């Protein structure tokens, strides 16, 4: 089903552009080793990512999607994770199939592109740079750029204001319920990827406007400009 042609397309990072779980899981397990606690493994970490590293560390410590660890333990754990992840932001991470081709097509067709993520800026920019796609984006909004992060609409509205477009002219591409909630609250249309990180649940249940298997399936879905 064709979608109205947007002027701006914002794209999530983890789980949408890049499979970053291998590096996140490595860093979680290294943190757990340092604390003398059991490793959690990649399978568990895949269900826990998407809400920033602080929440990921808490989930790893309690071994569950919800709950809060002992504050003293958390205060020891977070710096340990940050130290390891700083050196392992992109070593094992990879672009999903169709991402580079999709970005190339969207850029060639003249769309304004932005990246909006809950990942902290100190990790976001190196990851985009190391994967060779940083120059595709006119704006990058990280999890600590503003006071609020997704699912709050503020990062999306900030990007729209910076690039001079309205929410009605904007499209968000993501993989999780946080992306859907942020887009709906901001007045954006939302397309989700079928893969990615939605805490193990099918993203179709969140009711996005479309679900794609590859990013390079997006350009044909966008209506051409009126003559």
C-alpha positions as CSV (number, residue, x, y, z in Angstrom):
1,X,0.0,0.0,0.0
2,X,1.6,3.3,-1.1
3,X,2.4,6.0,1.5
4,X,2.2,9.7,1.0
5,X,5.6,11.0,0.0
6,X,7.3,12.6,3.0
7,X,9.8,15.5,2.9
8,X,11.8,14.0,5.8
9,X,12.5,10.5,6.9
10,X,13.9,9.7,10.4
11,X,15.4,6.3,11.0
12,X,16.1,4.5,14.3
13,X,19.5,3.0,14.8
14,X,19.7,-0.2,16.9
15,X,17.5,-2.9,15.4
16,X,16.6,-0.8,12.4
17,X,19.8,0.1,10.7
18,X,22.3,-1.9,12.7
19,X,22.2,-5.2,14.5
20,X,24.2,-4.0,17.6
21,X,23.2,-6.8,19.9
22,X,26.5,-8.8,19.5
23,X,28.5,-5.9,20.9
24,X,25.9,-5.1,23.6
25,X,25.8,-8.7,24.7
26,X,29.6,-8.9,24.8
27,X,29.7,-5.8,26.9
28,X,26.9,-7.1,29.2
29,X,28.7,-10.4,29.8
30,X,32.1,-8.6,30.4
31,X,30.3,-6.5,33.0
32,X,28.8,-9.5,34.7
33,X,32.2,-11.2,34.7
34,X,33.6,-8.2,36.5
35,X,30.8,-8.3,39.1
36,X,31.2,-12.0,39.6
37,X,27.6,-12.7,38.3
38,X,26.3,-15.1,35.7
39,X,26.6,-14.1,32.1
40,X,23.3,-13.4,30.3
41,X,24.1,-14.2,26.7
42,X,23.0,-12.7,23.4
43,X,19.5,-14.3,23.4
44,X,18.5,-12.6,26.5
45,X,20.1,-9.3,25.6
46,X,18.1,-9.2,22.3
47,X,14.9,-9.0,24.3
48,X,16.2,-6.2,26.6
49,X,17.6,-3.6,24.2
50,X,15.8,-0.6,22.9
51,X,15.5,1.7,25.9
52,X,19.1,2.9,26.4
53,X,22.1,1.4,28.0
54,X,21.0,2.3,31.6
55,X,17.8,0.3,31.3
56,X,19.8,-2.5,29.6
57,X,22.2,-2.7,32.5
58,X,19.3,-2.8,35.0
59,X,17.6,-5.6,33.1
60,X,20.8,-7.6,32.9
61,X,21.3,-7.3,36.7
62,X,17.8,-8.4,37.5
63,X,17.7,-10.9,34.6
64,X,14.3,-9.6,33.6
65,X,12.6,-7.0,31.4
66,X,11.2,-5.2,34.5
67,X,12.5,-4.5,37.9
68,X,15.3,-2.5,39.5
69,X,18.5,-3.8,40.9
70,X,20.2,-2.9,44.2
71,X,21.4,0.7,43.8
72,X,24.9,0.0,45.0
73,X,25.2,-2.9,42.5
74,X,23.9,-0.7,39.7
75,X,26.4,2.0,40.6
76,X,29.2,-0.5,40.1
77,X,27.8,-2.1,37.0
78,X,27.1,0.9,34.8
79,X,30.6,2.3,34.7
80,X,31.9,-1.2,34.0
81,X,29.5,-1.6,31.1
82,X,30.3,1.8,29.7
83,X,34.0,1.2,29.8
84,X,33.8,-2.1,27.9
85,X,31.1,-0.8,25.4
86,X,33.2,2.3,24.6
87,X,35.8,0.0,23.1
88,X,33.3,-2.4,21.6
89,X,30.6,-0.2,20.0
90,X,31.0,-1.5,16.5
91,X,33.4,-4.4,16.5
92,X,30.7,-7.1,16.1
93,X,27.8,-5.0,14.9
94,X,26.6,-5.0,11.3
95,X,24.2,-3.3,9.0
96,X,21.1,-5.3,8.2
97,X,20.7,-6.5,4.7
98,X,19.2,-3.8,2.4
99,X,20.2,-0.9,4.7
100,X,23.0,0.5,2.6
101,X,21.1,0.1,-0.6
102,X,18.0,1.6,0.9
103,X,19.9,4.7,2.2
104,X,21.5,5.1,-1.1
105,X,18.2,5.1,-2.9
106,X,16.5,7.5,-0.5
107,X,19.4,9.9,-0.7
108,X,19.4,9.7,-4.5
109,X,15.7,10.6,-4.5
110,X,16.4,13.7,-2.5
111,X,14.8,12.8,0.8
112,X,16.1,14.6,3.9
113,X,17.3,11.9,6.2
114,X,17.9,11.9,10.0
115,X,18.8,9.3,12.6
116,X,16.9,9.4,15.9
117,X,18.0,6.9,18.5
118,X,17.9,6.3,22.3
119,X,21.6,5.4,22.2
120,X,23.9,8.0,23.8
121,X,25.8,10.3,21.5
122,X,29.2,9.0,22.6
123,X,28.2,5.6,21.1
124,X,25.9,6.7,18.3
125,X,28.3,8.8,16.2
126,X,31.2,6.3,16.3
127,X,28.8,3.4,15.3
128,X,27.4,5.4,12.4
129,X,30.8,6.4,11.3
130,X,32.4,3.0,11.6
131,X,29.6,1.5,9.6
132,X,30.1,4.1,6.9
133,X,26.6,5.7,7.0
134,X,27.1,8.8,9.1
135,X,27.2,11.1,6.0
136,X,23.8,9.9,4.9
137,X,22.1,11.9,7.7
138,X,21.4,15.7,7.8
139,X,20.7,15.4,11.6
140,X,21.4,12.9,14.3
141,X,19.4,13.0,17.5
142,X,20.8,10.7,20.2
143,X,19.3,9.6,23.5
144,X,21.0,12.3,25.4
145,X,20.6,15.2,22.9
146,X,17.4,16.3,24.6
147,X,15.8,16.0,28.0
148,X,13.5,13.3,26.7
149,X,14.0,10.3,24.5
150,X,11.6,7.9,22.6
151,X,8.8,7.1,23.2
152,X,8.5,10.8,24.0
153,X,7.8,12.7,20.7
154,X,10.4,15.4,21.5
155,X,13.3,13.9,19.5
156,X,11.2,13.6,16.4
157,X,9.7,17.1,16.7
158,X,13.2,18.5,17.3
159,X,14.5,16.9,14.1
160,X,11.5,18.2,12.2
161,X,12.0,21.7,13.5
162,X,15.7,21.7,12.7
163,X,15.1,20.5,9.1
164,X,12.2,22.9,8.6
165,X,9.4,20.3,8.0
166,X,6.1,19.7,9.6
167,X,5.1,16.4,11.3
168,X,2.6,15.8,8.5
169,X,5.4,15.8,6.0
170,X,7.5,13.4,8.1
171,X,8.0,9.6,8.3
172,X,9.6,7.6,11.1
173,X,11.3,4.2,10.4
174,X,11.8,2.0,13.4
175,X,11.5,-1.5,14.9
176,X,9.9,-1.1,18.3
177,X,6.8,0.0,20.2
178,X,8.8,3.0,21.4
179,X,9.2,4.1,17.8
180,X,5.5,3.6,17.1
181,X,4.5,5.6,20.2
182,X,6.9,8.4,19.5
183,X,5.8,8.7,15.9
184,X,2.1,8.7,16.7
185,X,2.5,11.3,19.5
186,X,4.5,13.5,17.1
187,X,2.0,13.2,14.3
188,X,4.4,11.3,12.0
189,X,3.6,8.3,9.9
190,X,5.5,5.2,11.0
191,X,6.9,2.2,9.1
192,X,8.5,-0.6,11.0
193,X,11.0,-3.3,10.2
194,X,10.0,-7.0,10.8
195,X,13.3,-7.8,12.4
196,X,14.9,-5.8,15.2
197,X,14.3,-5.4,18.9
198,X,10.7,-5.3,20.2
199,X,11.2,-7.3,23.3
200,X,10.4,-10.5,21.5
201,X,7.0,-9.4,20.3
202,X,5.7,-9.0,16.7
203,X,5.8,-5.3,15.8
204,X,2.6,-5.7,13.8
205,X,0.6,-5.7,17.0
206,X,1.5,-2.0,17.5
207,X,-0.3,-1.0,14.3
208,X,2.4,0.7,12.2
209,X,1.4,2.0,8.8
210,X,3.5,-0.7,7.1
211,X,6.0,-3.4,8.0
212,X,9.0,-4.1,5.8
213,X,11.6,-6.9,5.7
214,X,14.4,-4.7,4.2
215,X,15.0,-1.0,4.1
216,X,15.4,-1.0,0.4
217,X,11.7,-2.0,0.1
218,X,10.8,1.5,1.3
219,X,11.5,3.7,-1.8
220,X,8.9,1.9,-4.0
221,X,6.3,2.3,-1.3
222,X,6.5,6.1,-1.4
223,X,4.3,7.9,-3.8
224,X,6.0,9.9,-6.5
225,X,5.8,13.7,-6.3
226,X,2.8,15.2,-8.1
227,X,3.7,16.7,-11.5
